[in-house]
Amino acid sequence: MTKFLLHKGLGYSTVHQIGDYLRSYGTGRHWIERYRGDIFVFVSDRADEVILRTKFSSLLDAVNDTEMNGIRRR
């Protein structure tokens, strides 16, 4: 599973755009969570991860929970 953080200032319309793209061109196995004002996109399939890292890299940052220790990294 890979976790991505949506950039600040972007909202649910962007999340819907990403979700629609993943359903159309990926496996569609993803979910969205909101936590303390941040929006996260989770994917469980490598094909969806590649899509997010290439097509949506300007909107999302990959997050490694072990590196964060409660601090947002960009």
PDB file of N, H, CA, C and O in Angstrom:
ATOM      1  N   MET A   1       0.844  -1.172   0.000  1.00  0.00           N
ATOM      2  CA  MET A   1       0.000   0.000   0.000  1.00  0.00           C
ATOM      3  C   MET A   1       0.892   1.239   0.000  1.00  0.00           C
ATOM      4  O   MET A   1       1.889   1.301   0.720  1.00  0.00           O
ATOM      5  N   THR A   2       0.524   2.209  -0.807  1.00  0.00           N
ATOM      6  H   THR A   2      -0.286   2.158  -1.391  1.00  0.00           H
ATOM      7  CA  THR A   2       1.261   3.462  -0.874  1.00  0.00           C
ATOM      8  C   THR A   2       0.302   4.601  -0.562  1.00  0.00           C
ATOM      9  O   THR A   2      -0.855   4.594  -0.983  1.00  0.00           O
ATOM     10  N   LYS A   3       0.800   5.568   0.177  1.00  0.00           N
ATOM     11  H   LYS A   3       1.739   5.574   0.519  1.00  0.00           H
ATOM     12  CA  LYS A   3      -0.002   6.697   0.645  1.00  0.00           C
ATOM     13  C   LYS A   3       0.539   7.971  -0.005  1.00  0.00           C
ATOM     14  O   LYS A   3       1.749   8.195  -0.052  1.00  0.00           O
ATOM     15  N   PHE A   4      -0.377   8.800  -0.504  1.00  0.00           N
ATOM     16  H   PHE A   4      -1.360   8.618  -0.466  1.00  0.00           H
ATOM     17  CA  PHE A   4      -0.023  10.076  -1.121  1.00  0.00           C
ATOM     18  C   PHE A   4      -0.772  11.195  -0.431  1.00  0.00           C
ATOM     19  O   PHE A   4      -1.929  11.030  -0.045  1.00  0.00           O
ATOM     20  N   LEU A   5      -0.119  12.327  -0.276  1.00  0.00           N
ATOM     21  H   LEU A   5       0.821  12.460  -0.589  1.00  0.00           H
ATOM     22  CA  LEU A   5      -0.711  13.511   0.328  1.00  0.00           C
ATOM     23  C   LEU A   5      -1.065  14.504  -0.767  1.00  0.00           C
ATOM     24  O   LEU A   5      -0.218  14.877  -1.580  1.00  0.00           O
ATOM     25  N   LEU A   6      -2.316  14.926  -0.781  1.00  0.00           N
ATOM     26  H   LEU A   6      -3.003  14.623  -0.120  1.00  0.00           H
ATOM     27  CA  LEU A   6      -2.763  15.939  -1.732  1.00  0.00           C
ATOM     28  C   LEU A   6      -2.207  17.293  -1.299  1.00  0.00           C
ATOM     29  O   LEU A   6      -2.256  17.633  -0.117  1.00  0.00           O
ATOM     30  N   HIS A   7      -1.689  18.055  -2.230  1.00  0.00           N
ATOM     31  H   HIS A   7      -1.649  17.780  -3.191  1.00  0.00           H
ATOM     32  CA  HIS A   7      -1.116  19.364  -1.912  1.00  0.00           C
ATOM     33  C   HIS A   7      -2.171  20.286  -1.299  1.00  0.00           C
ATOM     34  O   HIS A   7      -3.352  20.217  -1.639  1.00  0.00           O
ATOM     35  N   LYS A   8      -1.724  21.134  -0.403  1.00  0.00           N
ATOM     36  H   LYS A   8      -0.765  21.189  -0.127  1.00  0.00           H
ATOM     37  CA  LYS A   8      -2.617  22.111   0.232  1.00  0.00           C
ATOM     38  C   LYS A   8      -3.279  22.981  -0.819  1.00  0.00           C
ATOM     39  O   LYS A   8      -2.678  23.313  -1.841  1.00  0.00           O
ATOM     40  N   GLY A   9      -4.514  23.343  -0.557  1.00  0.00           N
ATOM     41  H   GLY A   9      -5.002  23.074   0.274  1.00  0.00           H
ATOM     42  CA  GLY A   9      -5.247  24.204  -1.472  1.00  0.00           C
ATOM     43  C   GLY A   9      -6.045  23.443  -2.509  1.00  0.00           C
ATOM     44  O   GLY A   9      -6.895  24.018  -3.189  1.00  0.00           O
ATOM     45  N   LEU A  10      -5.778  22.153  -2.635  1.00  0.00           N
ATOM     46  H   LEU A  10      -5.088  21.686  -2.082  1.00  0.00           H
ATOM     47  CA  LEU A  10      -6.541  21.322  -3.564  1.00  0.00           C
ATOM     48  C   LEU A  10      -7.598  20.582  -2.758  1.00  0.00           C
ATOM     49  O   LEU A  10      -7.387  20.255  -1.590  1.00  0.00           O
ATOM     50  N   GLY A  11      -8.729  20.322  -3.386  1.00  0.00           N
ATOM     51  H   GLY A  11      -8.901  20.587  -4.335  1.00  0.00           H
ATOM     52  CA  GLY A  11      -9.824  19.718  -2.647  1.00  0.00           C
ATOM     53  C   GLY A  11     -10.424  18.524  -3.326  1.00  0.00           C
ATOM     54  O   GLY A  11      -9.778  17.811  -4.094  1.00  0.00           O
ATOM     55  N   TYR A  12     -11.696  18.328  -3.012  1.00  0.00           N
ATOM     56  H   TYR A  12     -12.220  18.907  -2.388  1.00  0.00           H
ATOM     57  CA  TYR A  12     -12.367  17.121  -3.455  1.00  0.00           C
ATOM     58  C   TYR A  12     -12.597  17.052  -4.955  1.00  0.00           C
ATOM     59  O   TYR A  12     -12.728  15.953  -5.494  1.00  0.00           O
ATOM     60  N   SER A  13     -12.652  18.178  -5.648  1.00  0.00           N
ATOM     61  H   SER A  13     -12.546  19.071  -5.210  1.00  0.00           H
ATOM     62  CA  SER A  13     -12.784  18.094  -7.106  1.00  0.00           C
ATOM     63  C   SER A  13     -11.531  17.455  -7.709  1.00  0.00           C
ATOM     64  O   SER A  13     -11.618  16.696  -8.674  1.00  0.00           O
ATOM     65  N   THR A  14     -10.378  17.764  -7.143  1.00  0.00           N
ATOM     66  H   THR A  14     -10.306  18.381  -6.359  1.00  0.00           H
ATOM     67  CA  THR A  14      -9.134  17.143  -7.593  1.00  0.00           C
ATOM     68  C   THR A  14      -9.121  15.661  -7.249  1.00  0.00           C
ATOM     69  O   THR A  14      -8.689  14.836  -8.054  1.00  0.00           O
ATOM     70  N   VAL A  15      -9.597  15.323  -6.052  1.00  0.00           N
ATOM     71  H   VAL A  15      -9.948  15.994  -5.398  1.00  0.00           H
ATOM     72  CA  VAL A  15      -9.671  13.925  -5.638  1.00  0.00           C
ATOM     73  C   VAL A  15     -10.587  13.145  -6.577  1.00  0.00           C
ATOM     74  O   VAL A  15     -10.275  12.018  -6.959  1.00  0.00           O
ATOM     75  N   HIS A  16     -11.712  13.742  -6.945  1.00  0.00           N
ATOM     76  H   HIS A  16     -11.965  14.658  -6.634  1.00  0.00           H
ATOM     77  CA  HIS A  16     -12.633  13.073  -7.871  1.00  0.00           C
ATOM     78  C   HIS A  16     -11.976  12.869  -9.239  1.00  0.00           C
ATOM     79  O   HIS A  16     -12.152  11.822  -9.862  1.00  0.00           O
ATOM     80  N   GLN A  17     -11.232  13.853  -9.699  1.00  0.00           N
ATOM     81  H   GLN A  17     -11.089  14.703  -9.193  1.00  0.00           H
ATOM     82  CA  GLN A  17     -10.522  13.733 -10.975  1.00  0.00           C
ATOM     83  C   GLN A  17      -9.528  12.568 -10.918  1.00  0.00           C
ATOM     84  O   GLN A  17      -9.452  11.768 -11.850  1.00  0.00           O
ATOM     85  N   ILE A  18      -8.773  12.476  -9.832  1.00  0.00           N
ATOM     86  H   ILE A  18      -8.835  13.126  -9.074  1.00  0.00           H
ATOM     87  CA  ILE A  18      -7.799  11.395  -9.668  1.00  0.00           C
ATOM     88  C   ILE A  18      -8.518  10.050  -9.595  1.00  0.00           C
ATOM     89  O   ILE A  18      -8.106   9.092 -10.249  1.00  0.00           O
ATOM     90  N   GLY A  19      -9.582   9.972  -8.809  1.00  0.00           N
ATOM     91  H   GLY A  19      -9.917  10.750  -8.277  1.00  0.00           H
ATOM     92  CA  GLY A  19     -10.339   8.732  -8.679  1.00  0.00           C
ATOM     93  C   GLY A  19     -10.936   8.269  -9.995  1.00  0.00           C
ATOM     94  O   GLY A  19     -10.886   7.084 -10.325  1.00  0.00           O
ATOM     95  N   ASP A  20     -11.502   9.210 -10.749  1.00  0.00           N
ATOM     96  H   ASP A  20     -11.543  10.172 -10.481  1.00  0.00           H
ATOM     97  CA  ASP A  20     -12.072   8.866 -12.062  1.00  0.00           C
ATOM     98  C   ASP A  20     -10.996   8.315 -12.996  1.00  0.00           C
ATOM     99  O   ASP A  20     -11.227   7.352 -13.727  1.00  0.00           O
ATOM    100  N   TYR A  21      -9.828   8.933 -12.962  1.00  0.00           N
ATOM    101  H   TYR A  21      -9.640   9.715 -12.368  1.00  0.00           H
ATOM    102  CA  TYR A  21      -8.730   8.480 -13.821  1.00  0.00           C
ATOM    103  C   TYR A  21      -8.286   7.063 -13.422  1.00  0.00           C
ATOM    104  O   TYR A  21      -8.070   6.211 -14.283  1.00  0.00           O
ATOM    105  N   LEU A  22      -8.153   6.824 -12.117  1.00  0.00           N
ATOM    106  H   LEU A  22      -8.329   7.516 -11.418  1.00  0.00           H
ATOM    107  CA  LEU A  22      -7.738   5.500 -11.652  1.00  0.00           C
ATOM    108  C   LEU A  22      -8.773   4.429 -12.010  1.00  0.00           C
ATOM    109  O   LEU A  22      -8.408   3.306 -12.359  1.00  0.00           O
ATOM    110  N   ARG A  23     -10.050   4.772 -11.925  1.00  0.00           N
ATOM    111  H   ARG A  23     -10.345   5.684 -11.642  1.00  0.00           H
ATOM    112  CA  ARG A  23     -11.089   3.807 -12.296  1.00  0.00           C
ATOM    113  C   ARG A  23     -11.079   3.529 -13.793  1.00  0.00           C
ATOM    114  O   ARG A  23     -11.375   2.412 -14.218  1.00  0.00           O
ATOM    115  N   SER A  24     -10.744   4.526 -14.589  1.00  0.00           N
ATOM    116  H   SER A  24     -10.503   5.433 -14.244  1.00  0.00           H
ATOM    117  CA  SER A  24     -10.746   4.358 -16.049  1.00  0.00           C
ATOM    118  C   SER A  24      -9.479   3.681 -16.575  1.00  0.00           C
ATOM    119  O   SER A  24      -9.551   2.863 -17.491  1.00  0.00           O
ATOM    120  N   TYR A  25      -8.324   4.014 -16.005  1.00  0.00           N
ATOM    121  H   TYR A  25      -8.266   4.679 -15.260  1.00  0.00           H
ATOM    122  CA  TYR A  25      -7.057   3.560 -16.573  1.00  0.00           C
ATOM    123  C   TYR A  25      -6.225   2.684 -15.645  1.00  0.00           C
ATOM    124  O   TYR A  25      -5.234   2.096 -16.078  1.00  0.00           O
ATOM    125  N   GLY A  26      -6.606   2.588 -14.402  1.00  0.00           N
ATOM    126  H   GLY A  26      -7.411   3.065 -14.051  1.00  0.00           H
ATOM    127  CA  GLY A  26      -5.873   1.752 -13.445  1.00  0.00           C
ATOM    128  C   GLY A  26      -6.748   0.608 -12.981  1.00  0.00           C
ATOM    129  O   GLY A  26      -7.660   0.175 -13.686  1.00  0.00           O
ATOM    130  N   THR A  27      -6.458   0.128 -11.787  1.00  0.00           N
ATOM    131  H   THR A  27      -5.717   0.480 -11.215  1.00  0.00           H
ATOM    132  CA  THR A  27      -7.252  -0.966 -11.229  1.00  0.00           C
ATOM    133  C   THR A  27      -8.471  -0.445 -10.489  1.00  0.00           C
ATOM    134  O   THR A  27      -9.434  -1.183 -10.276  1.00  0.00           O
ATOM    135  N   GLY A  28      -8.435   0.823 -10.098  1.00  0.00           N
ATOM    136  H   GLY A  28      -7.654   1.422 -10.271  1.00  0.00           H
ATOM    137  CA  GLY A  28      -9.549   1.407  -9.362  1.00  0.00           C
ATOM    138  C   GLY A  28      -9.546   1.054  -7.892  1.00  0.00           C
ATOM    139  O   GLY A  28     -10.489   1.392  -7.176  1.00  0.00           O
ATOM    140  N   ARG A  29      -8.502   0.377  -7.423  1.00  0.00           N
ATOM    141  H   ARG A  29      -7.737   0.102  -8.005  1.00  0.00           H
ATOM    142  CA  ARG A  29      -8.412   0.008  -6.009  1.00  0.00           C
ATOM    143  C   ARG A  29      -7.671   1.100  -5.242  1.00  0.00           C
ATOM    144  O   ARG A  29      -6.453   1.044  -5.069  1.00  0.00           O
ATOM    145  N   HIS A  30      -8.418   2.070  -4.798  1.00  0.00           N
ATOM    146  H   HIS A  30      -9.407   2.115  -4.939  1.00  0.00           H
ATOM    147  CA  HIS A  30      -7.849   3.184  -4.045  1.00  0.00           C
ATOM    148  C   HIS A  30      -8.883   3.659  -3.028  1.00  0.00           C
ATOM    149  O   HIS A  30     -10.060   3.313  -3.129  1.00  0.00           O
ATOM    150  N   TRP A  31      -8.454   4.436  -2.068  1.00  0.00           N
ATOM    151  H   TRP A  31      -7.498   4.717  -1.986  1.00  0.00           H
ATOM    152  CA  TRP A  31      -9.384   5.049  -1.133  1.00  0.00           C
ATOM    153  C   TRP A  31      -8.801   6.368  -0.659  1.00  0.00           C
ATOM    154  O   TRP A  31      -7.600   6.623  -0.748  1.00  0.00           O
ATOM    155  N   ILE A  32      -9.701   7.191  -0.152  1.00  0.00           N
ATOM    156  H   ILE A  32     -10.677   6.984  -0.079  1.00  0.00           H
ATOM    157  CA  ILE A  32      -9.360   8.554   0.257  1.00  0.00           C
ATOM    158  C   ILE A  32      -9.640   8.685   1.751  1.00  0.00           C
ATOM    159  O   ILE A  32     -10.648   8.183   2.247  1.00  0.00           O
ATOM    160  N   GLU A  33      -8.748   9.356   2.458  1.00  0.00           N
ATOM    161  H   GLU A  33      -7.929   9.764   2.055  1.00  0.00           H
ATOM    162  CA  GLU A  33      -8.970   9.652   3.871  1.00  0.00           C
ATOM    163  C   GLU A  33      -8.593  11.095   4.134  1.00  0.00           C
ATOM    164  O   GLU A  33      -7.656  11.636   3.547  1.00  0.00           O
ATOM    165  N   ARG A  34      -9.341  11.696   5.024  1.00  0.00           N
ATOM    166  H   ARG A  34     -10.102  11.257   5.501  1.00  0.00           H
ATOM    167  CA  ARG A  34      -9.040  13.056   5.460  1.00  0.00           C
ATOM    168  C   ARG A  34      -8.616  12.964   6.922  1.00  0.00           C
ATOM    169  O   ARG A  34      -9.280  12.319   7.734  1.00  0.00           O
ATOM    170  N   TYR A  35      -7.505  13.615   7.246  1.00  0.00           N
ATOM    171  H   TYR A  35      -6.965  14.139   6.586  1.00  0.00           H
ATOM    172  CA  TYR A  35      -6.995  13.563   8.603  1.00  0.00           C
ATOM    173  C   TYR A  35      -6.384  14.910   8.954  1.00  0.00           C
ATOM    174  O   TYR A  35      -5.424  15.353   8.324  1.00  0.00           O
ATOM    175  N   ARG A  36      -6.947  15.551   9.960  1.00  0.00           N
ATOM    176  H   ARG A  36      -7.727  15.191  10.472  1.00  0.00           H
ATOM    177  CA  ARG A  36      -6.443  16.841  10.455  1.00  0.00           C
ATOM    178  C   ARG A  36      -6.224  17.861   9.350  1.00  0.00           C
ATOM    179  O   ARG A  36      -5.204  18.550   9.321  1.00  0.00           O
ATOM    180  N   GLY A  37      -7.186  17.952   8.443  1.00  0.00           N
ATOM    181  H   GLY A  37      -8.015  17.393   8.467  1.00  0.00           H
ATOM    182  CA  GLY A  37      -7.123  18.943   7.383  1.00  0.00           C
ATOM    183  C   GLY A  37      -6.362  18.507   6.140  1.00  0.00           C
ATOM    184  O   GLY A  37      -6.387  19.201   5.124  1.00  0.00           O
ATOM    185  N   ASP A  38      -5.689  17.369   6.208  1.00  0.00           N
ATOM    186  H   ASP A  38      -5.669  16.804   7.034  1.00  0.00           H
ATOM    187  CA  ASP A  38      -4.972  16.851   5.044  1.00  0.00           C
ATOM    188  C   ASP A  38      -5.826  15.795   4.356  1.00  0.00           C
ATOM    189  O   ASP A  38      -6.629  15.117   4.999  1.00  0.00           O
ATOM    190  N   ILE A  39      -5.649  15.660   3.052  1.00  0.00           N
ATOM    191  H   ILE A  39      -4.997  16.210   2.530  1.00  0.00           H
ATOM    192  CA  ILE A  39      -6.355  14.640   2.279  1.00  0.00           C
ATOM    193  C   ILE A  39      -5.316  13.680   1.727  1.00  0.00           C
ATOM    194  O   ILE A  39      -4.347  14.087   1.086  1.00  0.00           O
ATOM    195  N   PHE A  40      -5.539  12.388   1.992  1.00  0.00           N
ATOM    196  H   PHE A  40      -6.326  12.058   2.513  1.00  0.00           H
ATOM    197  CA  PHE A  40      -4.623  11.339   1.567  1.00  0.00           C
ATOM    198  C   PHE A  40      -5.303  10.427   0.563  1.00  0.00           C
ATOM    199  O   PHE A  40      -6.490  10.126   0.684  1.00  0.00           O
ATOM    200  N   VAL A  41      -4.542   9.992  -0.424  1.00  0.00           N
ATOM    201  H   VAL A  41      -3.577  10.237  -0.522  1.00  0.00           H
ATOM    202  CA  VAL A  41      -4.997   9.002  -1.406  1.00  0.00           C
ATOM    203  C   VAL A  41      -4.145   7.754  -1.184  1.00  0.00           C
ATOM    204  O   VAL A  41      -2.916   7.827  -1.202  1.00  0.00           O
ATOM    205  N   PHE A  42      -4.790   6.621  -0.977  1.00  0.00           N
ATOM    206  H   PHE A  42      -5.788   6.561  -0.962  1.00  0.00           H
ATOM    207  CA  PHE A  42      -4.115   5.350  -0.775  1.00  0.00           C
ATOM    208  C   PHE A  42      -4.354   4.458  -1.979  1.00  0.00           C
ATOM    209  O   PHE A  42      -5.467   4.404  -2.501  1.00  0.00           O
ATOM    210  N   VAL A  43      -3.328   3.764  -2.422  1.00  0.00           N
ATOM    211  H   VAL A  43      -2.423   3.808  -1.998  1.00  0.00           H
ATOM    212  CA  VAL A  43      -3.473   2.778  -3.492  1.00  0.00           C
ATOM    213  C   VAL A  43      -2.831   1.479  -3.021  1.00  0.00           C
ATOM    214  O   VAL A  43      -1.839   1.487  -2.293  1.00  0.00           O
ATOM    215  N   SER A  44      -3.415   0.366  -3.451  1.00  0.00           N
ATOM    216  H   SER A  44      -4.221   0.360  -4.043  1.00  0.00           H
ATOM    217  CA  SER A  44      -2.892  -0.932  -3.038  1.00  0.00           C
ATOM    218  C   SER A  44      -2.305  -1.710  -4.211  1.00  0.00           C
ATOM    219  O   SER A  44      -1.823  -2.829  -4.036  1.00  0.00           O
ATOM    220  N   ASP A  45      -2.344  -1.135  -5.377  1.00  0.00           N
ATOM    221  H   ASP A  45      -2.735  -0.226  -5.519  1.00  0.00           H
ATOM    222  CA  ASP A  45      -1.858  -1.821  -6.566  1.00  0.00           C
ATOM    223  C   ASP A  45      -0.707  -1.025  -7.180  1.00  0.00           C
ATOM    224  O   ASP A  45      -0.769   0.201  -7.266  1.00  0.00           O
ATOM    225  N   ARG A  46       0.325  -1.719  -7.600  1.00  0.00           N
ATOM    226  H   ARG A  46       0.375  -2.715  -7.530  1.00  0.00           H
ATOM    227  CA  ARG A  46       1.514  -1.059  -8.178  1.00  0.00           C
ATOM    228  C   ARG A  46       1.170  -0.234  -9.422  1.00  0.00           C
ATOM    229  O   ARG A  46       1.747   0.832  -9.636  1.00  0.00           O
ATOM    230  N   ALA A  47       0.233  -0.722 -10.245  1.00  0.00           N
ATOM    231  H   ALA A  47      -0.235  -1.589 -10.072  1.00  0.00           H
ATOM    232  CA  ALA A  47      -0.152   0.021 -11.460  1.00  0.00           C
ATOM    233  C   ALA A  47      -0.749   1.380 -11.092  1.00  0.00           C
ATOM    234  O   ALA A  47      -0.463   2.380 -11.750  1.00  0.00           O
ATOM    235  N   ASP A  48      -1.572   1.420 -10.052  1.00  0.00           N
ATOM    236  H   ASP A  48      -1.805   0.607  -9.518  1.00  0.00           H
ATOM    237  CA  ASP A  48      -2.158   2.689  -9.613  1.00  0.00           C
ATOM    238  C   ASP A  48      -1.097   3.599  -9.013  1.00  0.00           C
ATOM    239  O   ASP A  48      -1.149   4.816  -9.194  1.00  0.00           O
ATOM    240  N   GLU A  49      -0.142   3.024  -8.305  1.00  0.00           N
ATOM    241  H   GLU A  49      -0.099   2.036  -8.158  1.00  0.00           H
ATOM    242  CA  GLU A  49       0.956   3.820  -7.753  1.00  0.00           C
ATOM    243  C   GLU A  49       1.746   4.493  -8.863  1.00  0.00           C
ATOM    244  O   GLU A  49       2.095   5.668  -8.753  1.00  0.00           O
ATOM    245  N   VAL A  50       2.027   3.768  -9.917  1.00  0.00           N
ATOM    246  H   VAL A  50       1.743   2.813 -10.006  1.00  0.00           H
ATOM    247  CA  VAL A  50       2.771   4.327 -11.056  1.00  0.00           C
ATOM    248  C   VAL A  50       1.990   5.472 -11.683  1.00  0.00           C
ATOM    249  O   VAL A  50       2.574   6.497 -12.036  1.00  0.00           O
ATOM    250  N   ILE A  51       0.682   5.314 -11.825  1.00  0.00           N
ATOM    251  H   ILE A  51       0.207   4.482 -11.538  1.00  0.00           H
ATOM    252  CA  ILE A  51      -0.156   6.392 -12.375  1.00  0.00           C
ATOM    253  C   ILE A  51      -0.051   7.637 -11.509  1.00  0.00           C
ATOM    254  O   ILE A  51       0.131   8.739 -12.027  1.00  0.00           O
ATOM    255  N   LEU A  52      -0.164   7.472 -10.191  1.00  0.00           N
ATOM    256  H   LEU A  52      -0.312   6.577  -9.770  1.00  0.00           H
ATOM    257  CA  LEU A  52      -0.109   8.636  -9.305  1.00  0.00           C
ATOM    258  C   LEU A  52       1.262   9.295  -9.335  1.00  0.00           C
ATOM    259  O   LEU A  52       1.364  10.521  -9.289  1.00  0.00           O
ATOM    260  N   ARG A  53       2.308   8.496  -9.412  1.00  0.00           N
ATOM    261  H   ARG A  53       2.226   7.500  -9.450  1.00  0.00           H
ATOM    262  CA  ARG A  53       3.670   9.054  -9.419  1.00  0.00           C
ATOM    263  C   ARG A  53       4.005   9.761 -10.733  1.00  0.00           C
ATOM    264  O   ARG A  53       4.840  10.665 -10.749  1.00  0.00           O
ATOM    265  N   THR A  54       3.371   9.365 -11.820  1.00  0.00           N
ATOM    266  H   THR A  54       2.693   8.630 -11.806  1.00  0.00           H
ATOM    267  CA  THR A  54       3.683   9.975 -13.117  1.00  0.00           C
ATOM    268  C   THR A  54       2.655  11.039 -13.500  1.00  0.00           C
ATOM    269  O   THR A  54       3.016  12.200 -13.694  1.00  0.00           O
ATOM    270  N   LYS A  55       1.413  10.670 -13.608  1.00  0.00           N
ATOM    271  H   LYS A  55       1.119   9.727 -13.450  1.00  0.00           H
ATOM    272  CA  LYS A  55       0.358  11.562 -14.096  1.00  0.00           C
ATOM    273  C   LYS A  55       0.003  12.662 -13.094  1.00  0.00           C
ATOM    274  O   LYS A  55      -0.318  13.781 -13.494  1.00  0.00           O
ATOM    275  N   PHE A  56       0.057  12.352 -11.796  1.00  0.00           N
ATOM    276  H   PHE A  56       0.317  11.443 -11.472  1.00  0.00           H
ATOM    277  CA  PHE A  56      -0.418  13.298 -10.784  1.00  0.00           C
ATOM    278  C   PHE A  56       0.680  13.766  -9.833  1.00  0.00           C
ATOM    279  O   PHE A  56       0.390  14.197  -8.717  1.00  0.00           O
ATOM    280  N   SER A  57       1.921  13.684 -10.258  1.00  0.00           N
ATOM    281  H   SER A  57       2.157  13.334 -11.165  1.00  0.00           H
ATOM    282  CA  SER A  57       3.038  14.064  -9.379  1.00  0.00           C
ATOM    283  C   SER A  57       3.016  15.545  -9.003  1.00  0.00           C
ATOM    284  O   SER A  57       3.579  15.928  -7.977  1.00  0.00           O
ATOM    285  N   SER A  58       2.381  16.368  -9.810  1.00  0.00           N
ATOM    286  H   SER A  58       1.924  16.057 -10.643  1.00  0.00           H
ATOM    287  CA  SER A  58       2.320  17.805  -9.486  1.00  0.00           C
ATOM    288  C   SER A  58       1.216  18.107  -8.460  1.00  0.00           C
ATOM    289  O   SER A  58       1.126  19.229  -7.960  1.00  0.00           O
ATOM    290  N   LEU A  59       0.382  17.113  -8.147  1.00  0.00           N
ATOM    291  H   LEU A  59       0.455  16.202  -8.553  1.00  0.00           H
ATOM    292  CA  LEU A  59      -0.728  17.304  -7.211  1.00  0.00           C
ATOM    293  C   LEU A  59      -0.556  16.546  -5.900  1.00  0.00           C
ATOM    294  O   LEU A  59      -1.188  16.874  -4.896  1.00  0.00           O
ATOM    295  N   LEU A  60       0.308  15.526  -5.916  1.00  0.00           N
ATOM    296  H   LEU A  60       0.822  15.259  -6.732  1.00  0.00           H
ATOM    297  CA  LEU A  60       0.449  14.621  -4.783  1.00  0.00           C
ATOM    298  C   LEU A  60       1.916  14.424  -4.414  1.00  0.00           C
ATOM    299  O   LEU A  60       2.810  14.527  -5.253  1.00  0.00           O
ATOM    300  N   ASP A  61       2.133  14.137  -3.131  1.00  0.00           N
ATOM    301  H   ASP A  61       1.406  14.053  -2.450  1.00  0.00           H
ATOM    302  CA  ASP A  61       3.455  13.733  -2.656  1.00  0.00           C
ATOM    303  C   ASP A  61       3.315  12.365  -2.013  1.00  0.00           C
ATOM    304  O   ASP A  61       2.396  12.143  -1.226  1.00  0.00           O
ATOM    305  N   ALA A  62       4.216  11.446  -2.339  1.00  0.00           N
ATOM    306  H   ALA A  62       4.963  11.627  -2.978  1.00  0.00           H
ATOM    307  CA  ALA A  62       4.230  10.144  -1.668  1.00  0.00           C
ATOM    308  C   ALA A  62       4.637  10.362  -0.221  1.00  0.00           C
ATOM    309  O   ALA A  62       5.494  11.195   0.073  1.00  0.00           O
ATOM    310  N   VAL A  63       4.020   9.614   0.676  1.00  0.00           N
ATOM    311  H   VAL A  63       3.323   8.937   0.437  1.00  0.00           H
ATOM    312  CA  VAL A  63       4.260   9.767   2.108  1.00  0.00           C
ATOM    313  C   VAL A  63       4.687   8.423   2.674  1.00  0.00           C
ATOM    314  O   VAL A  63       4.066   7.394   2.407  1.00  0.00           O
ATOM    315  N   ASN A  64       5.742   8.447   3.451  1.00  0.00           N
ATOM    316  H   ASN A  64       6.246   9.283   3.668  1.00  0.00           H
ATOM    317  CA  ASN A  64       6.176   7.264   4.180  1.00  0.00           C
ATOM    318  C   ASN A  64       5.937   7.558   5.649  1.00  0.00           C
ATOM    319  O   ASN A  64       6.621   8.401   6.230  1.00  0.00           O
ATOM    320  N   ASP A  65       4.974   6.875   6.260  1.00  0.00           N
ATOM    321  H   ASP A  65       4.418   6.191   5.788  1.00  0.00           H
ATOM    322  CA  ASP A  65       4.606   7.162   7.653  1.00  0.00           C
ATOM    323  C   ASP A  65       5.780   7.054   8.614  1.00  0.00           C
ATOM    324  O   ASP A  65       5.826   7.787   9.602  1.00  0.00           O
ATOM    325  N   THR A  66       6.717   6.174   8.357  1.00  0.00           N
ATOM    326  H   THR A  66       6.680   5.579   7.555  1.00  0.00           H
ATOM    327  CA  THR A  66       7.836   6.021   9.276  1.00  0.00           C
ATOM    328  C   THR A  66       8.777   7.223   9.227  1.00  0.00           C
ATOM    329  O   THR A  66       9.513   7.474  10.181  1.00  0.00           O
ATOM    330  N   GLU A  67       8.757   7.973   8.112  1.00  0.00           N
ATOM    331  H   GLU A  67       8.159   7.769   7.337  1.00  0.00           H
ATOM    332  CA  GLU A  67       9.616   9.148   7.992  1.00  0.00           C
ATOM    333  C   GLU A  67       8.966  10.395   8.573  1.00  0.00           C
ATOM    334  O   GLU A  67       9.664  11.333   8.958  1.00  0.00           O
ATOM    335  N   MET A  68       7.653  10.417   8.640  1.00  0.00           N
ATOM    336  H   MET A  68       7.086   9.655   8.328  1.00  0.00           H
ATOM    337  CA  MET A  68       6.958  11.645   9.019  1.00  0.00           C
ATOM    338  C   MET A  68       7.074  11.972  10.492  1.00  0.00           C
ATOM    339  O   MET A  68       7.343  13.123  10.834  1.00  0.00           O
ATOM    340  N   ASN A  69       6.881  11.001  11.384  1.00  0.00           N
ATOM    341  H   ASN A  69       6.662  10.065  11.106  1.00  0.00           H
ATOM    342  CA  ASN A  69       6.922  11.255  12.823  1.00  0.00           C
ATOM    343  C   ASN A  69       6.074  12.462  13.199  1.00  0.00           C
ATOM    344  O   ASN A  69       6.478  13.270  14.035  1.00  0.00           O
ATOM    345  N   GLY A  70       4.899  12.588  12.584  1.00  0.00           N
ATOM    346  H   GLY A  70       4.571  11.931  11.905  1.00  0.00           H
ATOM    347  CA  GLY A  70       3.990  13.666  12.908  1.00  0.00           C
ATOM    348  C   GLY A  70       4.273  14.980  12.221  1.00  0.00           C
ATOM    349  O   GLY A  70       3.555  15.952  12.456  1.00  0.00           O
ATOM    350  N   ILE A  71       5.290  15.049  11.382  1.00  0.00           N
ATOM    351  H   ILE A  71       5.873  14.259  11.191  1.00  0.00           H
ATOM    352  CA  ILE A  71       5.656  16.290  10.703  1.00  0.00           C
ATOM    353  C   ILE A  71       5.395  16.135   9.208  1.00  0.00           C
ATOM    354  O   ILE A  71       5.804  15.148   8.596  1.00  0.00           O
ATOM    355  N   ARG A  72       4.717  17.110   8.632  1.00  0.00           N
ATOM    356  H   ARG A  72       4.385  17.911   9.129  1.00  0.00           H
ATOM    357  CA  ARG A  72       4.450  17.072   7.198  1.00  0.00           C
ATOM    358  C   ARG A  72       5.738  17.351   6.428  1.00  0.00           C
ATOM    359  O   ARG A  72       6.465  18.302   6.714  1.00  0.00           O
ATOM    360  N   ARG A  73       5.992  16.504   5.459  1.00  0.00           N
ATOM    361  H   ARG A  73       5.401  15.731   5.227  1.00  0.00           H
ATOM    362  CA  ARG A  73       7.164  16.680   4.598  1.00  0.00           C
ATOM    363  C   ARG A  73       6.690  16.934   3.175  1.00  0.00           C
ATOM    364  O   ARG A  73       5.686  16.367   2.743  1.00  0.00           O
ATOM    365  N   ARG A  74       7.397  17.771   2.453  1.00  0.00           N
ATOM    366  H   ARG A  74       8.213  18.231   2.804  1.00  0.00           H
ATOM    367  CA  ARG A  74       7.064  18.036   1.055  1.00  0.00           C
ATOM    368  C   ARG A  74       8.300  17.976   0.232  1.00  0.00           C
ATOM    369  O   ARG A  74       8.243  18.171  -0.983  1.00  0.00           O
TER     370      ARG A  74
END
